[in-house]
Amino acid sequence: MPAKPAPATDLAPQAAPDTAPVAAPDTAEKRSAVRSLLRLWPYVRPVRARLGTAAVIAILASCVGLVIPLVLKWMVDGPVADGDPAGVWLGALYLLLLGVAEALLFGFRRWLVARPLAGVEAGMRADLYRHLQRLPVAFHDRWASGQLLSRGTTDLMLLRMFLAFPLTFLLVNGVTILVGVGIMLVQDWTLGLVVLGPAVPVMIMCGIFEKKYSAVARRAQDQVGDLTTVVEESVLGIRIIKGFGRHRSQARAFHDLSHTLRGTELRKARLLAAIWAVIVTLPEVAIGAALVVGAVQVADGGLSAGTLVAFLSTALALRWPVESIGFLLAMSQEAAAATDRYFEVMDAKVEAPGSSPAPSPEGGERGPAGRTDGLNFEAVTFRYPDAPPDSPPLLDRVDLHIRPGESMALVGATGSGKTTLTALVPRLHEVTSGRITLDGEDITALPREELRARVAVAFEEPTLFSASVGENVLMGAGDDAGDEALDRALAVAQADFAHALPQGTGTEVGEQGLSLSGGQRQRLALARAVVGRPRFLVLDDPLSALDVHTEAAVEAALRQVLADTTALIVAHRPSTVLLADRVALLSGGRIAAVGTHHELLRTNAEYAHLMSGLDGPEEPGKGDGR
């Protein structure tokens, strides 16, 4: 089932019901924890020798602990019964040495696993991050960032803890219990059977507990992801929250999700308490019964006092291995849920590096033949993957040819698909049918790295990273770009303000670049797009946040860049349109007209209406604002 969203509030960010495919409780109950955890083997394999050695050492330590009852038997039936003080002191020395040996072995085991398991966690986190970078934009559109963040932090921490403790001690405690039971049966098989009486009901209860706890553990981890999303969005949107005075509604949304998570955690605690009560109570009753029966046998002379002491000491030594079964199973189920959540992301298909273009699935018509240069859209149709199957496509057989070195402005009503059309060029989305070519090469046949090296983009919403100004801008250039390229790009984008910052272009801009104004962020994003002197340039309304004077200066500098570049520019204002050689009008999912700005003003009423400063009405079913 999808994670339950927060109750609706005016501005409170919510966990979208379909942001992440969450396993339904009934599915989680049927899932095999062992099968899930086996998927960790490729990560564990490089450190298997140290983990195996640590397990053997832990087994030795536990077996050393089981030798202590045998020493006690010798002491009671020997030196104590014979009144030999020297023998008693010798026995005490043996007990001390055994205790020290047990402690040292357990300490050595912990030292063996600490470093390699930290490396396993770091490796899994690095793989997750690399995989996220290769996943298509459509994946990130569906998943809440908090869900991804919780998988890379909380879930991986749970897996490291599982590999460090429960994985080893499920084996160690199992061996310890078998060896201990064998020792007790050898001491006295009748008392051994009394102690083994609760074994069957305990195993049945463990099976029931495992199924129920699995579903609750998965639900709790999904809710942690939802809560992380709300916190992250609250921090990023703090200006909106404070500006509209919505901190109370935001707090309510957080409280509701926290309360839901609290209820789930309490459900986990109740299940763990129930199994713990069974696991603790039944063996204690059995040990008490064995004490009574053994005492009667000692009184009757059928059993030595030392044997009874050794038997009971062995039984008490097995209390911890038996009582730990409950929380070891709980941690194993949480680790299995964390593994499933981790591989839900890792199993998502990454972007193909490039392949031969496939036949059009919708039988779309091909565009005009013989065009082998510039940027071409040939019968391009696009529908979002999550759109209803019977809905009309957002883009319907779009044909557009941009000649080499030409700048084409793309104009259309709000929601007509302009941004989506530009996102198809660097393959941020994949065309549903038709094809796009760069200088005659189908973009699907190009490796994505090569395609995105040819095409530079600047989005309407500029995104900056927590890095310096220079690092943000040079992200759009090759590794060998230096200060000269940086200064040129800043000059083109009229972003010379960067030199006046406290540390110049080395100034950290902060998360999302919120320490800068909207216009400054947009100019840096534009500088990032032009710094690498791209052959193809895609600009999505790049001047929308600029004042009139800065816009004019940017346009003057940008014309020099566009003279040597094939460009597609989404435009909403006449000043931006005038940067382009020609204009394409996108209407009804198709290119309705192409011409110069002045030609379309004279011949196309819809274009003239758009340029008058008013958006035209959206056609029903066309566009979703993306």
NUVOZA-333596 format. One record per residue (C-alpha): residue number from 1; x, y, z. Coordinates in pm, whole numbers, plus 50000, padded with zeros to 5 digits. Each point is the difference from the previous one (the first is absolute). Layout:
! residues N
REC/n/px/py/pz
REC/NUM/X/Y/Z;
...
//
This chain:
! residues 626
REC/n/px/py/pz
REC/1/50000/50000/50000;
REC/2/50123/50352/49937;
REC/3/50118/50195/50297;
REC/4/49716/50195/50158;
REC/5/50030/50371/49925;
REC/6/49985/50269/50260;
REC/7/49662/50163/50054;
REC/8/49947/50284/49756;
REC/9/50091/50345/50118;
REC/10/50029/50326/49814;
REC/11/50371/49985/49940;
REC/12/50119/49690/50178;
REC/13/50207/49777/49773;
REC/14/49860/49651/49987;
REC/15/50136/49659/49915;
REC/16/49845/49927/49667;
REC/17/49808/49673/50002;
REC/18/50172/49878/49686;
REC/19/50349/50132/50057;
REC/20/50148/49664/50087;
REC/21/49876/49647/49938;
REC/22/49962/49870/50353;
REC/23/49943/49633/50072;
REC/24/49655/49920/50128;
REC/25/49985/49837/50343;
REC/26/49869/49672/49863;
REC/27/50283/49991/49746;
REC/28/50256/50076/50270;
REC/29/49865/49715/50213;
REC/30/50050/49752/49717;
REC/31/50349/50126/49921;
REC/32/50284/49774/50110;
REC/33/50241/50191/50221;
REC/34/50276/49756/49910;
REC/35/49945/50051/49627;
REC/36/50011/50376/50046;
REC/37/50314/49994/50212;
REC/38/50180/49772/49755;
REC/39/50002/50293/49757;
REC/40/50265/50156/50224;
REC/41/50247/49725/49913;
REC/42/50181/50191/49718;
REC/43/50082/50274/50252;
REC/44/50093/49757/50279;
REC/45/50208/49766/49781;
REC/46/50320/50214/50009;
REC/47/50001/49992/50382;
REC/48/49868/49647/50043;
REC/49/50334/49875/50141;
REC/50/49999/50250/50285;
REC/51/49632/49947/50071;
REC/52/50047/49624/49999;
REC/53/50300/50028/50230;
REC/54/49801/50226/50231;
REC/55/49715/49747/50011;
REC/56/50239/49716/50087;
REC/57/50159/50210/50275;
REC/58/49656/50087/50141;
REC/59/49906/49630/50002;
REC/60/50323/49920/50184;
REC/61/49926/50274/50252;
REC/62/49651/49862/50062;
REC/63/50134/49646/50036;
REC/64/50260/50126/50248;
REC/65/49710/50133/50203;
REC/66/49842/49655/49996;
REC/67/50315/49848/50149;
REC/68/49946/50203/50320;
REC/69/49713/49773/50124;
REC/70/50225/49697/49955;
REC/71/50267/50165/50219;
REC/72/49731/50072/50259;
REC/73/49899/49631/49997;
REC/74/50360/49898/50060;
REC/75/50034/50249/50284;
REC/76/49678/49896/50177;
REC/77/50049/49625/49966;
REC/78/50378/50024/50061;
REC/79/50172/50268/50211;
REC/80/49680/50126/50165;
REC/81/49878/49653/50092;
REC/82/50349/49897/50113;
REC/83/50064/50324/50194;
REC/84/50305/50086/49785;
REC/85/50060/50383/50010;
REC/86/50288/49980/49754;
REC/87/49776/49825/49751;
REC/88/49734/50268/50048;
REC/89/50254/50275/49928;
REC/90/50121/49811/49694;
REC/91/49643/49973/49875;
REC/92/49951/50372/50056;
REC/93/50313/50067/49793;
REC/94/49860/49783/49720;
REC/95/49672/50196/50009;
REC/96/50186/50331/49986;
REC/97/50210/49889/49704;
REC/98/49693/49874/49814;
REC/99/49817/50330/50061;
REC/100/50296/50205/49876;
REC/101/50038/49777/49694;
REC/102/49629/50039/49919;
REC/103/50018/50380/50029;
REC/104/50314/50022/49785;
REC/105/49852/49781/49729;
REC/106/49682/50210/49981;
REC/107/50207/50319/49988;
REC/108/50216/49860/49720;
REC/109/49684/49907/49806;
REC/110/49871/50357/50019;
REC/111/50337/50137/49882;
REC/112/49997/49761/49704;
REC/113/49661/50114/49867;
REC/114/50001/50374/50071;
REC/115/50217/50124/49711;
REC/116/49880/49766/49722;
REC/117/49633/50058/50078;
REC/118/50050/50376/49996;
REC/119/50149/49944/49654;
REC/120/49699/49792/49893;
REC/121/49764/50278/50109;
REC/122/50208/50263/49821;
REC/123/50012/49788/49684;
REC/124/49625/49947/49996;
REC/125/49940/50371/50055;
REC/126/50237/50088/49716;
REC/127/49828/49752/49768;
REC/128/49662/50145/50090;
REC/129/50117/50354/49927;
REC/130/50153/49900/49665;
REC/131/49683/49814/49908;
REC/132/49781/50300/50086;
REC/133/50206/50213/49763;
REC/134/49935/49755/49715;
REC/135/49626/49962/50056;
REC/136/49771/50190/49762;
REC/137/49826/50322/50099;
REC/138/49667/49817/49994;
REC/139/50118/49788/50294;
REC/140/50088/50307/50207;
REC/141/49666/50157/49908;
REC/142/49821/49703/50160;
REC/143/50210/49956/50315;
REC/144/50005/50233/50299;
REC/145/50350/50115/50086;
REC/146/49951/49907/50364;
REC/147/49934/49638/49904;
REC/148/50327/49987/49807;
REC/149/50186/50177/50281;
REC/150/49875/49757/50265;
REC/151/50113/49706/49786;
REC/152/50350/50144/49977;
REC/153/50027/50075/50373;
REC/154/49766/49823/50245;
REC/155/49960/49681/49799;
REC/156/50372/49956/49936;
REC/157/50072/50060/50369;
REC/158/49754/49720/50085;
REC/159/50177/49770/49755;
REC/160/50342/50074/50150;
REC/161/49865/49929/50349;
REC/162/49847/49674/49876;
REC/163/50325/49884/49841;
REC/164/50196/50095/50311;
REC/165/49781/49830/50260;
REC/166/49680/49806/49915;
REC/167/50149/49821/49697;
REC/168/50286/49862/50209;
REC/169/49809/49932/50317;
REC/170/49710/49822/49837;
REC/171/50265/49742/49906;
REC/172/50199/50028/50322;
REC/173/49699/49972/50227;
REC/174/49860/49713/49799;
REC/175/50325/49804/50037;
REC/176/50023/50097/50367;
REC/177/49649/49874/50069;
REC/178/50070/49668/49824;
REC/179/50327/49948/50186;
REC/180/49844/50102/50331;
REC/181/49703/49769/49955;
REC/182/50239/49718/49916;
REC/183/50197/50065/50320;
REC/184/49678/50001/50205;
REC/185/49879/49673/49847;
REC/186/50335/49841/50076;
REC/187/49980/50122/50360;
REC/188/49648/49861/50050;
REC/189/49764/49925/49711;
REC/190/49684/50017/50212;
REC/191/50076/50353/50115;
REC/192/50097/50084/49641;
REC/193/49657/49898/49877;
REC/194/49838/50217/50267;
REC/195/50197/50303/49882;
REC/196/49923/49924/49632;
REC/197/49627/49992/50065;
REC/198/49933/50364/49892;
REC/199/50199/49965/49675;
REC/200/49701/49922/49775;
REC/201/49768/50280/50122;
REC/202/50290/50248/49987;
REC/203/50075/49910/49638;
REC/204/49633/50035/49904;
REC/205/49980/50342/50164;
REC/206/50321/50109/49825;
REC/207/49849/49907/49663;
REC/208/49684/50203/50071;
REC/209/50206/50292/50129;
REC/210/50224/50001/49693;
REC/211/49707/50034/49759;
REC/212/49829/50278/50192;
REC/213/50315/50194/50077;
REC/214/50112/49994/49637;
REC/215/49699/50201/49881;
REC/216/50019/50249/50288;
REC/217/50374/50053/49956;
REC/218/49954/50079/49630;
REC/219/49717/50240/50077;
REC/220/50211/50185/50256;
REC/221/50291/50041/49760;
REC/222/49771/50137/49728;
REC/223/49853/50245/50249;
REC/224/50350/50116/50094;
REC/225/50048/50079/49630;
REC/226/49676/50201/49994;
REC/227/50104/50192/50311;
REC/228/50342/50071/49849;
REC/229/49829/50141/49691;
REC/230/49788/50237/50207;
REC/231/50302/50123/50198;
REC/232/50205/50052/49683;
REC/233/49722/50188/49822;
REC/234/49936/50212/50309;
REC/235/50364/50107/50012;
REC/236/50019/50075/49627;
REC/237/49668/50181/50007;
REC/238/50060/50194/50322;
REC/239/49961/50336/49825;
REC/240/49654/49904/49874;
REC/241/49898/49864/50339;
REC/242/50111/50313/50182;
REC/243/49879/50235/49728;
REC/244/49645/49865/50020;
REC/245/50007/49933/50374;
REC/246/49926/49630/49952;
REC/247/50234/49864/50267;
REC/248/49704/49866/50202;
REC/249/49854/49803/49709;
REC/250/50349/49874/49922;
REC/251/50044/49893/50362;
REC/252/49664/49819/49987;
REC/253/50104/49808/49691;
REC/254/50326/49901/50167;
REC/255/49817/49905/50320;
REC/256/49754/49779/49812;
REC/257/50277/49810/49824;
REC/258/50200/49976/50324;
REC/259/49693/49869/50181;
REC/260/49945/49738/49731;
REC/261/50364/49890/50022;
REC/262/49975/49994/50380;
REC/263/49702/49767/49977;
REC/264/50189/49766/49768;
REC/265/50304/49999/50228;
REC/266/49777/49921/50298;
REC/267/49851/49713/49801;
REC/268/50355/49870/49946;
REC/269/50070/50037/50371;
REC/270/49684/49806/50093;
REC/271/50090/49715/49767;
REC/272/50355/49989/50136;
REC/273/49871/50010/50359;
REC/274/49762/49713/49929;
REC/275/50265/49772/49851;
REC/276/50246/50098/50272;
REC/277/49746/49909/50268;
REC/278/49954/49656/49845;
REC/279/50371/49941/49946;
REC/280/50091/50108/50354;
REC/281/49710/49848/50194;
REC/282/49984/49647/49858;
REC/283/50373/49922/50035;
REC/284/50001/50146/50353;
REC/285/49709/49774/50095;
REC/286/50185/49704/49848;
REC/287/50318/50082/50193;
REC/288/49797/50027/50321;
REC/289/49843/49662/49932;
REC/290/50342/49851/49931;
REC/291/50127/50142/50331;
REC/292/49717/49833/50192;
REC/293/50041/49665/49824;
REC/294/50380/50016/50033;
REC/295/49982/50086/50370;
REC/296/49775/49698/50061;
REC/297/50250/49779/49812;
REC/298/50290/50135/50206;
REC/299/49805/49934/50320;
REC/300/49931/49646/49884;
REC/301/50367/49951/49915;
REC/302/49934/49951/49631;
REC/303/50188/50313/49898;
REC/304/50311/50168/50135;
REC/305/49983/50360/50119;
REC/306/50277/50096/49760;
REC/307/49807/49862/49705;
REC/308/49692/50199/50100;
REC/309/50209/50317/50037;
REC/310/50163/49942/49663;
REC/311/49662/49928/49838;
REC/312/49836/50311/50139;
REC/313/50305/50214/49922;
REC/314/49988/49879/49639;
REC/315/49627/50074/49982;
REC/316/50057/50350/50138;
REC/317/50287/50054/49754;
REC/318/49752/49928/49720;
REC/319/49755/50265/50122;
REC/320/50166/50279/49800;
REC/321/50021/49804/49671;
REC/322/49633/49902/50036;
REC/323/49872/50338/50116;
REC/324/50189/50180/49723;
REC/325/49806/49811/49732;
REC/326/49717/50254/50015;
REC/327/50195/50315/49925;
REC/328/50238/49818/49764;
REC/329/49698/49896/49793;
REC/330/49864/50356/50024;
REC/331/50327/50150/49877;
REC/332/50015/49741/49722;
REC/333/49652/50094/49881;
REC/334/50089/50370/50008;
REC/335/50315/49922/49803;
REC/336/49798/49798/49748;
REC/337/49758/50292/49956;
REC/338/50296/50238/49962;
REC/339/50150/49769/49739;
REC/340/49674/49993/49805;
REC/341/49978/50380/50012;
REC/342/50362/50038/49888;
REC/343/49958/49766/49704;
REC/344/49669/50159/49899;
REC/345/50216/50291/49891;
REC/346/50295/49796/49875;
REC/347/49768/49783/49786;
REC/348/49856/50304/49821;
REC/349/50119/50010/49640;
REC/350/50264/50258/49926;
REC/351/50021/50210/49688;
REC/352/50139/49803/49708;
REC/353/50334/50142/49885;
REC/354/49878/50011/49640;
REC/355/49848/49759/49751;
REC/356/49865/49980/49653;
REC/357/49667/50176/49965;
REC/358/49705/49769/50040;
REC/359/49704/49999/49764;
REC/360/49726/50243/50094;
REC/361/49764/49819/50240;
REC/362/49710/50215/49889;
REC/363/50078/49987/49633;
REC/364/50072/50374/49992;
REC/365/50082/50157/49668;
REC/366/50358/50091/49921;
REC/367/50094/50360/49945;
REC/368/50128/50140/49675;
REC/369/50281/49791/49863;
REC/370/50343/50119/49899;
REC/371/50065/50230/50299;
REC/372/50334/49892/50137;
REC/373/50118/50309/50185;
REC/374/49901/50220/50290;
REC/375/49737/49895/50251;
REC/376/49700/49808/49863;
REC/377/49678/49881/50161;
REC/378/49841/49739/49774;
REC/379/49643/49892/50083;
REC/380/50081/50022/50371;
REC/381/49721/49880/50226;
REC/382/50023/50001/50377;
REC/383/49776/49882/50280;
REC/384/50111/49987/50363;
REC/385/50040/49639/50121;
REC/386/49754/50055/50286;
REC/387/49734/50159/49778;
REC/388/49672/49807/49951;
REC/389/50026/49770/49696;
REC/390/49699/50160/49830;
REC/391/50121/50359/50051;
REC/392/50121/50195/49696;
REC/393/50378/50048/49975;
REC/394/50150/50325/50122;
REC/395/50200/50027/49678;
REC/396/49846/49857/49685;
REC/397/50220/49938/49693;
REC/398/50210/50314/50040;
REC/399/50207/50090/49692;
REC/400/50257/50276/50037;
REC/401/50330/50074/49827;
REC/402/50262/50234/50149;
REC/403/50281/50071/49756;
REC/404/50366/49993/50109;
REC/405/50090/50323/50179;
REC/406/49636/50106/50011;
REC/407/49813/50109/50313;
REC/408/49639/49889/50023;
REC/409/49762/50147/50257;
REC/410/49726/49766/50125;
REC/411/49678/50176/50096;
REC/412/49674/49858/50130;
REC/413/49731/50030/50263;
REC/414/50065/49892/50357;
REC/415/49991/49621/50022;
REC/416/50041/49949/49624;
REC/417/50310/49784/50052;
REC/418/50283/50241/49920;
REC/419/50217/49895/50293;
REC/420/49929/49635/49931;
REC/421/50105/50040/49636;
REC/422/50332/50154/50102;
REC/423/50056/49722/50259;
REC/424/49982/49742/49721;
REC/425/50316/50132/49835;
REC/426/50247/49898/50278;
REC/427/49782/49692/50060;
REC/428/49877/50104/50343;
REC/429/49684/49833/49872;
REC/430/49971/49747/49720;
REC/431/49782/50060/49696;
REC/432/49698/49774/49975;
REC/433/50039/49981/49622;
REC/434/50178/50182/49723;
REC/435/50360/50112/50030;
REC/436/50231/50294/50067;
REC/437/50326/50043/49813;
REC/438/50310/50214/50054;
REC/439/50189/50058/49674;
REC/440/49822/49698/49855;
REC/441/50076/49763/50291;
REC/442/49711/49855/50197;
REC/443/50049/50102/50363;
REC/444/49902/49649/50116;
REC/445/50303/49864/49814;
REC/446/50238/50232/50184;
REC/447/50150/49916/50340;
REC/448/49833/50225/50254;
REC/449/50334/50145/50107;
REC/450/50076/50104/49643;
REC/451/49647/50133/49944;
REC/452/50009/50213/50312;
REC/453/50347/50123/49916;
REC/454/49858/50134/49672;
REC/455/49681/50148/50151;
REC/456/50009/50257/50282;
REC/457/49684/50091/50189;
REC/458/49879/50282/50222;
REC/459/49672/49946/50178;
REC/460/49739/50256/50101;
REC/461/50047/49903/50365;
REC/462/50375/50035/50056;
REC/463/50152/49740/50231;
REC/464/50327/50070/50176;
REC/465/50192/49764/50225;
REC/466/50168/50049/50336;
REC/467/50330/50087/49837;
REC/468/50188/50308/49887;
REC/469/49879/50226/49720;
REC/470/50285/49882/49780;
REC/471/49925/49632/50062;
REC/472/49633/50052/49919;
REC/473/50077/50174/49670;
REC/474/50282/49770/49889;
REC/475/49770/49701/50049;
REC/476/49888/50077/49644;
REC/477/50352/49972/49856;
REC/478/50263/49732/49959;
REC/479/50248/49909/50270;
REC/480/50271/50211/49836;
REC/481/49799/50326/50012;
REC/482/50163/50275/50201;
REC/483/49968/50359/50113;
REC/484/49995/50138/49646;
REC/485/49692/49796/49907;
REC/486/49838/50091/50331;
REC/487/50055/50373/49952;
REC/488/49869/49987/49643;
REC/489/49683/49817/50105;
REC/490/49936/50239/50288;
REC/491/50041/50294/49762;
REC/492/49752/49853/49749;
REC/493/49746/49942/50276;
REC/494/50063/50344/50151;
REC/495/50094/49819/50321;
REC/496/50306/50210/50082;
REC/497/49846/50056/50342;
REC/498/50172/49671/50091;
REC/499/50338/50175/50008;
REC/500/49868/50241/50264;
REC/501/49892/49722/50240;
REC/502/50206/49961/50320;
REC/503/50225/49727/49855;
REC/504/49934/50083/49636;
REC/505/49914/49697/49786;
REC/506/50118/49782/50286;
REC/507/49705/50113/50215;
REC/508/49774/49717/50115;
REC/509/49645/50071/49888;
REC/510/49829/49776/50257;
REC/511/49730/49739/49953;
REC/512/49789/50063/49689;
REC/513/50185/50331/49960;
REC/514/49745/50167/50228;
REC/515/50260/50251/50116;
REC/516/49969/50160/49654;
REC/517/49709/50180/49837;
REC/518/49785/49830/49738;
REC/519/50156/50204/49722;
REC/520/50353/49920/50120;
REC/521/49923/49629/50010;
REC/522/49854/50013/49650;
REC/523/50305/50179/49863;
REC/524/50233/49742/50154;
REC/525/49789/49722/49847;
REC/526/50027/50171/49662;
REC/527/50378/50034/50046;
REC/528/50013/49627/50074;
REC/529/49818/49929/49673;
REC/530/50235/50205/49780;
REC/531/50334/49938/50175;
REC/532/50079/49691/49797;
REC/533/49934/50164/49659;
REC/534/49740/49733/49913;
REC/535/49904/49916/49642;
REC/536/49633/49987/50103;
REC/537/49837/50218/50261;
REC/538/49658/49948/50160;
REC/539/49874/50290/50210;
REC/540/49672/49987/50191;
REC/541/49894/50363/50047;
REC/542/50351/50092/50122;
REC/543/49932/50369/50069;
REC/544/49670/49987/50188;
REC/545/50144/50114/50335;
REC/546/50204/50292/49865;
REC/547/49916/50367/50015;
REC/548/49963/50194/49675;
REC/549/50350/50151/50000;
REC/550/50179/49676/50090;
REC/551/49791/49812/49746;
REC/552/50108/50237/49726;
REC/553/50366/49960/50094;
REC/554/49972/49619/50011;
REC/555/49824/49994/49663;
REC/556/50274/50210/49840;
REC/557/50270/49762/50127;
REC/558/49794/49690/49928;
REC/559/49959/50092/49633;
REC/560/50374/49948/49954;
REC/561/49973/49649/50146;
REC/562/49693/49913/49795;
REC/563/50176/50104/49678;
REC/564/50214/49683/50021;
REC/565/49747/49768/50160;
REC/566/49688/49812/49896;
REC/567/49749/50103/50264;
REC/568/49645/49927/50110;
REC/569/49866/50266/50237;
REC/570/49671/49984/50188;
REC/571/49871/50356/50005;
REC/572/49709/50180/50163;
REC/573/50092/50361/49929;
REC/574/50062/50183/49673;
REC/575/50345/50108/50121;
REC/576/50106/49635/50029;
REC/577/49837/49909/49668;
REC/578/50205/50267/49826;
REC/579/50318/49811/50093;
REC/580/49900/49728/49754;
REC/581/50022/49987/49622;
REC/582/49663/49830/49970;
REC/583/49705/49912/50224;
REC/584/49799/49677/50031;
REC/585/49650/50009/50147;
REC/586/49906/49688/50200;
REC/587/49623/49955/50019;
REC/588/49780/49696/50046;
REC/589/50305/49779/50044;
REC/590/50135/50091/49654;
REC/591/50205/50269/49831;
REC/592/49725/50225/49869;
REC/593/50219/50259/49827;
REC/594/50363/50085/49932;
REC/595/50137/50335/49887;
REC/596/50164/50317/50116;
REC/597/49855/50196/50286;
REC/598/49861/50271/49773;
REC/599/49856/49750/49751;
REC/600/49810/49814/50269;
REC/601/49873/50322/50152;
REC/602/49844/50087/49663;
REC/603/49871/49656/49901;
REC/604/49917/49805/50321;
REC/605/49736/50125/50241;
REC/606/50092/49757/50278;
REC/607/50363/50108/49991;
REC/608/49903/50366/49999;
REC/609/49776/49934/50301;
REC/610/50285/49827/50190;
REC/611/50240/50282/49926;
REC/612/49748/50251/50126;
REC/613/50087/49881/50350;
REC/614/49707/49764/50056;
REC/615/50017/49622/49995;
REC/616/49754/49837/49769;
REC/617/49751/49747/50139;
REC/618/50118/49644/50038;
REC/619/49822/49742/49793;
REC/620/49818/49737/50202;
REC/621/50218/49696/50060;
REC/622/50311/50167/49863;
REC/623/50287/50057/50233;
REC/624/50034/49951/50369;
REC/625/50220/50293/50080;
REC/626/50314/49795/49994;
//
